[in-house]
Amino acid sequence: MNRLLSHLRIADLELFLTAAHLKSLGKAAVFHNLSQSAASAVILRVEAAFEQRLCLHEKRQFRLTRAGTILVPKAEAWLKQFRDTIAIDAPQPIRLATTHAIARVVIPTLLSVESVDLSLMRPDGAYEAVLMDRADIALVLDNALWEEVNSIEVGAGSFQLYSAISEIPMVPVILPENQIEVLTLMQRWEHIHKNQLAIKARVPSWSLIADICANSEEVGFLPDFLATKAKLHPVSWQPNPFPYRILALYRPSGEAFKARLTQFIEHCQKIFAVPF
């Protein structure tokens, strides 16, 4: 073995793999809570350990050399083997990454059949956690391109404007951030009403919007699984609902995980198939 390779740190190799998947050293640095300069030093240490140039040192894009491309799958396989070797015999909790809104619905009943190590984060963060083997499964809405992972649909529904008052008149509404479903609502609104949708507030949390609407006379834009749980009513003066799917994202793993994944998927599908 190369004597320098014996000093290679697992954390350094993990950052290199993160940058390779995200095609960005800057994003990898943020993911691993490092500064850009510290991340650059990590890459240099990895290259020194393997005594090869593994990437092109460009400012705007992280591109692998041929040697780097060959190394990535081998390094991932080695890391997986290393983790499997040091893991204890007892089954570990499934590492689940998802949003607060989805966890709010899934976790209370999921815990009756599965032990879970839960991480709450934005959908893009949950996806990256699966890519970087920081999570076994991510539950996200199907509103982005999820590459390099497998996906299974566990639920479907629609986004609408909701209120605790069943026949509330037209009022300014509470919206989350400008995701695709929000932009579609605003476009459909202008097409139907010939004016812009009046916005009262921007609240970057589906769960908080549901809580606000459940305890006031406000109108908020929500996925139906949260609105139903909060006992809210769709308002009558809105465009057609915007459909969504909930996906479980994961990467291929061993037979033991496949069995737990099947149970996990089946349970989630039951949760989203019945009224709350």
N, C-alpha and C positions, 0 to 999 in steps of 0.2 A: 504494500500500500504506500502511496505517496506520503512522505512524512508530514507534509503540510496538510494533507487531507485529514490527518488525525486531530487537527486543531479546528476543523470545521464545526461551527455551531449550528445546531438544529434551527434555532431562531433565524439565523442568517439564510439558511437554505429555504425556510418557509417564506421569507420576504422575497427572495428571488423568484420563487414559484408564483407568489401573488402578483408580482410585477409582470411575469410572463403571461398569466391569464388575463389580467386587466389591461395589458399593453400600455401600462403607465406606471412609472416609478413614483410619481407624485401621489397617485391614488393608493398605491401599495404602502407608501409611507404613512398616509393618513390611517389606513386600515390597521397598521401595526403601531400606531401612536409614536411615530418617529418624525424627525425633521427631514427635509429633503437632503440636507448634507449628510445626516447620519445614515439615511437609506443609501445614498451614493457610496458611502464608505463600506456598507455591508456588501454591496455588489462587488466592489473591488476585492473584499476579503474572500468572497466565494470564488471569484475568478482566480485569485492567487492560490486558493486551496486546490483547484482543479488544474492550475497552470495552463489555462486556456482562456481565450477571449470568448465570453458567452453571450455578449450583447453588444449592440452598437450604442455608444454613449452619445445619444442625441437628446436635446432639451425637450422636445415636444412629444416624442414617441419612444416607447421601449420596444426595441426590435431585437429578436434573438439572432445570433449567428447560427451556422449549421451545427456547431458543437453544442450551443445552447438548446437548440431544438431537439437534438438527440438526448440531451441530459434530462429534460423536463419529465418525460414519462418514467424514466429510470429512477429519478429522484423521488417522484411521487410514490412509486412502488416500494422503494426502500423505506420511506417515511411510514407508509402504511404497515409494512412488515415490522418496523420498529415499534410502532404503537401497539400492534397486536401482540408482540412479544412481551411487552411490559404490562399489558392490561391484566387485571385480576380476573379470576374465573367467573365471578358473579356478574350477571348482566348489568351493564351500566345504563343509566337513564338515557332515553333518546334525547339527543340535543336538538331542540326545536327552536327555530328562529322565525318570528312572525311579528305582525303589528299588534299594537295594544287592542285594537278593535276586534280582530279575529281571535286573539287569545281570550278575550272577554267572553266569547261564545263557546270556544272549543275546550279550554282548559278545565272548567269545573266538572264536566262529565268525562273527559279524557282520562283524568287522574284515577278514575275507578278501574281502568283496564291497563294503564301504562304509566311507568315512572318517567318523569320528564325533567330535563334541565332546560328551562325556558330562557330565551333571550328576546327582549322586545326591541325592535328596530324598524326602520323604514324598509319597504320592499326591496329596494336595491341593495341595502345592507344585508338583508336576509339571504338574498341570492348570492352575494359575494361570500357570505359565511359558509354556504354550501360548497361553493367553488374552492374555497381555501381550507376545506375540511375543519371548519370551526363549528359546523352544525351538520347534523345528519339529514334533516328535513327542513325546508322552508315552506310556509304556507303564505301564498301571495295572491293578489288579484292578477288576472290575465290581461294586464294593460301595458306590457312591455315585452321585448324580445328576450327570452331567457335561453341563452346559448350554452352549450357544453354541459347541460344537465338533462336528466330525464324528468318528465312531468306527467302527473295523473290528475284528472279533474276530480275534485271531491265535493264540489257544490256549484250552484249557479243561481242567479237571481237578477235583480235590477237596482239601479240607483234612481231615487225620486226625491222630490221635495216633501218633507213630512212636518207635521205639527201635532201637538197634543189635543188641539181643537179640531173636531172633524169637519166643520164648515167654516174655516177661517177665511176672511176676505183677503184679497191680494195685498201683500205687504213686502217690504224689502227682506231679503233672505240672508242666512248665514251659509257661507261656502268655505270649503277647505282650500288647499293650494290648487293651482291650475294644472291638474292632471287631465288626461284625455277625456274622462267622463265629464269633468267640470266644463271644459271647453266645448264639448258637444252640447251640453245643456244650454250654455249661453248662445251658441249658434242657432239651436232649435228655437230658443226663446225669441231671438230677433226675427227669425223667419215667420213665426206665428203672430207675435204681437207688434212687429215693426218698430220696436224700440229696444234699448238695452235692458237687461235684467238689473233691477235695483238691488244692490248688495249692501247689507247692513254691517256685516263684519266678515273678516277672514279668520278662521280658527283652524290651525294646522293639526287637527285631531278629530277623527271620526267619532271617537268615544266621547270627547268633550262636547261636540255638537249634539250628540244624542242626549247627554245629560242636561244640556241647556234647554233643549226643546221639551224634554220630559217635565221640566220644572218651571216652565214659563209659557208665554204665548208666542214664542219665536218660531220661525220656519227655517228648517235646515235641510241641506242636501245630504242624503245618507244612503248606504247600502241597506237593502230590506232586512237582512239578518239582524242588524243593529236596531233598526226602527221597530221591528216587530218585538224584539226583546224589551224595548223601552215603551211599548204600547202606544206608538205614534200612528197617525193616520196620514195617508197621502193626500195632498191638497188637490182640489179639483181644477185649478187654473194653470196647470203646468203642461209642458210638452210630453210626448210619449216617454216612457221610462227608458233608461240606457242600460242594456244588459251587461252582465259580467259573469266570469267564471272564477272560481277559487281553485288554484292549482297547488299540489304538493310537489315541490322540486327536490330532487335528490340525485346523487351520483351512484353508479353501480358499486355494490359491495358484496360481502360474503353471504352465504346461505342463511346464517343466523339472522342477519339484518333483514333479509328478504322476507322471512317469516314475520318479523315484528312490523316491517313496513306494511305488509298485507293487512295485518290486524289494525294498524294505525289508520290506513286508508279507509277500510271498511267502517271503522268507528266514525271518522270524520264525515263520510258520506251519509251515515245515518243522522248525524247532527244537523246537517244542512238540508236534509230531505224532509224534515218534519217541522211544523210550526213550533216556535219557542214558547 
